[in-house]
Amino acid sequence: MATTRKKYTQKFKDEAVELFLASDLPITHVASNVGVKAGTLGNWIKKYREDNPEKFDTGQQETVSVAEHQRVVAENAKLKHEIEFLGKVSAFFAAKQQ
């Protein structure tokens, strides 16, 4: 049994993609609303992004030096340790007041 593939106009595809981009809904919801499969809409979105890069933020990401990264990781570890310590101190004084 042969099945025929549906053909969609480029305008329909672009409008479906723009509907997805304008909403906060998942692809599956938008795809079901326009009557296509989620994978199909995903392919259209990918192609739309490739064809219209000016509509998306494709700027260079800022690079961080290794030293800066290590400094931030060390600071994060220190802050986690302080939070853990303060939790223990709070529990100690709460137990002591009872």
Residue frames as qw, qx, qy, qz and C-alpha x, y, z in Angstrom:
[[0.000, 0.889, 0.458, 0.000, 0.00, 0.00, 0.00],
 [0.458, 0.287, 0.005, 0.841, 1.64, 3.21, -1.13],
 [0.206, -0.808, -0.394, 0.386, 1.38, 6.34, 0.94],
 [0.387, 0.709, 0.127, 0.576, 1.73, 9.81, -0.45],
 [0.450, -0.255, -0.318, 0.794, 3.83, 12.35, 1.32],
 [0.029, 0.924, 0.358, -0.135, 2.28, 15.65, 2.17],
 [0.497, 0.313, 0.070, 0.807, 3.89, 18.64, 0.52],
 [0.233, -0.824, -0.345, 0.385, 4.01, 21.84, 2.49],
 [0.381, 0.837, 0.053, 0.390, 4.66, 25.27, 1.02],
 [0.515, 0.173, -0.351, 0.763, 7.67, 27.22, 2.15],
 [0.247, -0.502, 0.048, -0.828, 5.32, 29.87, 3.52],
 [0.821, -0.434, -0.239, -0.283, 3.56, 27.25, 5.69],
 [0.820, -0.061, -0.357, 0.443, 6.91, 25.97, 6.96],
 [0.274, 0.336, -0.233, 0.871, 8.17, 29.47, 7.77],
 [0.466, -0.521, -0.041, -0.714, 4.95, 30.37, 9.58],
 [0.887, -0.344, -0.307, -0.036, 5.09, 27.15, 11.62],
 [0.675, 0.058, -0.330, 0.657, 8.69, 27.88, 12.60],
 [0.018, 0.422, -0.129, 0.897, 7.90, 31.49, 13.48],
 [0.690, -0.515, -0.207, -0.464, 4.96, 30.30, 15.57],
 [0.866, -0.235, -0.335, 0.287, 7.33, 28.02, 17.48],
 [0.489, 0.195, -0.234, 0.817, 9.93, 30.77, 17.92],
 [0.203, -0.497, -0.010, -0.844, 7.32, 33.27, 19.11],
 [0.773, -0.490, -0.165, -0.367, 5.85, 30.90, 21.70],
 [0.206, -0.577, 0.726, -0.312, 7.27, 29.30, 24.81],
 [0.920, -0.006, 0.199, -0.337, 5.71, 25.97, 23.90],
 [0.532, -0.323, 0.737, 0.265, 7.67, 22.77, 23.23],
 [0.180, 0.277, -0.689, -0.645, 8.10, 21.61, 19.64],
 [0.008, 0.226, 0.973, 0.055, 5.66, 18.74, 20.23],
 [0.171, 0.622, 0.562, -0.518, 2.83, 21.13, 21.15],
 [0.228, 0.611, -0.213, -0.727, 3.41, 23.48, 18.24],
 [0.073, 0.179, -0.872, -0.451, 3.80, 20.57, 15.82],
 [0.090, 0.396, 0.910, -0.082, 0.50, 19.04, 16.90],
 [0.186, 0.672, 0.319, -0.642, -1.19, 22.45, 16.63],
 [0.291, 0.589, -0.380, -0.651, -0.08, 22.89, 13.00],
 [0.911, 0.232, 0.158, -0.302, -0.65, 19.24, 12.12],
 [0.632, 0.560, -0.529, 0.082, 2.89, 17.91, 11.55],
 [0.886, -0.269, -0.288, 0.246, 5.20, 15.57, 13.42],
 [0.422, -0.873, 0.118, 0.213, 7.65, 17.03, 15.91],
 [0.677, -0.215, 0.441, 0.549, 10.65, 15.72, 13.97],
 [0.429, 0.609, 0.447, 0.494, 9.42, 17.41, 10.83],
 [0.112, -0.977, -0.113, -0.142, 9.01, 20.74, 12.59],
 [0.629, -0.642, 0.255, 0.356, 12.45, 20.27, 14.16],
 [0.639, 0.138, 0.456, 0.604, 13.96, 19.84, 10.71],
 [0.205, 0.824, 0.338, 0.406, 12.20, 22.97, 9.51],
 [0.380, -0.921, 0.017, 0.088, 13.50, 24.93, 12.50],
 [0.693, -0.360, 0.356, 0.513, 17.06, 23.77, 11.86],
 [0.501, 0.403, 0.462, 0.612, 16.87, 24.77, 8.20],
 [0.027, -0.934, -0.274, -0.230, 15.23, 28.09, 9.08],
 [0.508, -0.801, 0.136, 0.285, 18.06, 28.92, 11.49],
 [0.645, -0.105, 0.448, 0.610, 20.64, 28.06, 8.83],
 [0.338, 0.582, 0.489, 0.555, 18.86, 30.17, 6.21],
 [0.129, -0.878, -0.162, -0.432, 18.22, 33.15, 8.53],
 [0.672, -0.147, -0.428, 0.586, 21.28, 33.53, 10.78],
 [0.094, 0.368, -0.092, 0.920, 20.71, 37.27, 11.13],
 [0.580, -0.536, -0.234, -0.567, 17.58, 36.59, 13.19],
 [0.873, -0.419, -0.228, 0.100, 19.54, 34.69, 15.83],
 [0.261, -0.891, 0.371, -0.019, 22.30, 35.74, 18.18],
 [0.956, 0.171, -0.062, 0.232, 25.31, 34.06, 16.65],
 [0.041, 0.912, -0.342, 0.223, 27.90, 36.39, 18.19],
 [0.564, 0.330, -0.671, 0.350, 31.20, 35.18, 19.47],
 [0.730, -0.624, -0.280, 0.007, 31.15, 33.82, 22.98],
 [0.099, -0.873, 0.413, -0.242, 33.46, 35.46, 25.43],
 [0.802, 0.124, -0.529, 0.248, 36.45, 33.38, 26.35],
 [0.566, -0.789, 0.169, -0.172, 37.62, 33.01, 29.91],
 [0.298, 0.622, -0.701, 0.180, 41.22, 32.39, 30.79],
 [0.734, -0.116, -0.661, 0.105, 42.16, 29.20, 32.57],
 [0.268, 0.056, -0.555, 0.786, 43.34, 31.22, 35.56],
 [0.393, -0.154, 0.078, -0.903, 40.01, 33.05, 35.82],
 [0.776, -0.146, -0.478, -0.383, 38.12, 29.77, 35.55],
 [0.628, -0.050, -0.675, 0.384, 40.24, 28.19, 38.28],
 [0.017, 0.128, -0.402, 0.906, 39.74, 31.25, 40.49],
 [0.594, -0.169, -0.104, -0.779, 35.95, 31.04, 40.11],
 [0.795, -0.110, -0.587, -0.108, 35.94, 27.28, 40.78],
 [0.443, 0.017, -0.634, 0.633, 38.02, 27.81, 43.93],
 [0.220, -0.142, 0.233, -0.936, 35.72, 30.61, 45.09],
 [0.724, -0.165, -0.354, -0.568, 32.69, 28.40, 44.47],
 [0.714, -0.082, -0.666, 0.198, 34.23, 25.59, 46.53],
 [0.197, 0.077, -0.513, 0.832, 35.00, 28.02, 49.35],
 [0.443, -0.160, 0.024, -0.882, 31.44, 29.35, 49.36],
 [0.785, -0.153, -0.520, -0.301, 30.01, 25.82, 49.41],
 [0.563, -0.031, -0.665, 0.490, 32.25, 25.01, 52.39],
 [0.054, -0.115, 0.344, -0.930, 31.09, 28.16, 54.21],
 [0.638, -0.187, -0.223, -0.713, 27.44, 27.29, 53.61],
 [0.771, -0.123, -0.625, 0.013, 27.99, 23.78, 54.93],
 [0.368, 0.033, -0.578, 0.727, 29.77, 25.19, 58.01],
 [0.275, -0.156, 0.154, -0.936, 27.00, 27.72, 58.67],
 [0.740, -0.199, -0.433, -0.475, 24.40, 24.95, 58.43],
 [0.684, -0.113, -0.650, 0.311, 26.27, 22.93, 61.06],
 [0.143, 0.078, -0.425, 0.890, 26.65, 25.96, 63.33],
 [0.493, -0.213, -0.110, -0.836, 22.95, 26.75, 63.02],
 [0.794, -0.207, -0.535, -0.201, 22.04, 23.17, 63.89],
 [0.515, -0.001, -0.620, 0.592, 24.42, 23.27, 66.89],
 [0.071, -0.084, 0.319, -0.941, 22.93, 26.45, 68.33],
 [0.634, -0.205, -0.297, -0.684, 19.36, 25.29, 67.63],
 [0.763, -0.173, -0.620, 0.056, 20.03, 22.06, 69.54],
 [0.375, 0.031, -0.535, 0.756, 21.72, 23.96, 72.38],
 [0.282, -0.219, 0.091, -0.929, 18.70, 26.28, 72.88],
 [0.730, -0.261, -0.430, -0.463, 16.33, 23.35, 73.44]]
